[in-house]
């Protein structure tokens, strides 16, 4: 499956952005989808994930209540709605897909993902 991320940009603290990740090449519903991010000088970290069924969703603690992940299987797209953005959210955001586990599985470990998008830069100014 090929993944194309978009929607990043420069926004002031407190602002919002919506990231999109369009999948192609394989049956989208076969894949659990997640967003990761990597800030300069830091390890890539899990942000949020949604299972193939859409019934299981995880967020890292720092984004709970501010970010919302969703998927539109008709459009083969996963979204990350980000609100109340903070300077510490500044990073390159990557979408990732895997077909492991069950229909309700979500993995937080980046090494469980076989397919990655190219990344989209999110910069939050203070």
Helices and strands as residue ranges (DSSP letters): E 2-6, E 9-12, E 17-24, G 28-30, E 32-38, E 45-50, E 57-59, G 61-63, E 67-72, E 77-82, G 87-89, E 91-98, G 110-112, E 115-116, E 120-125
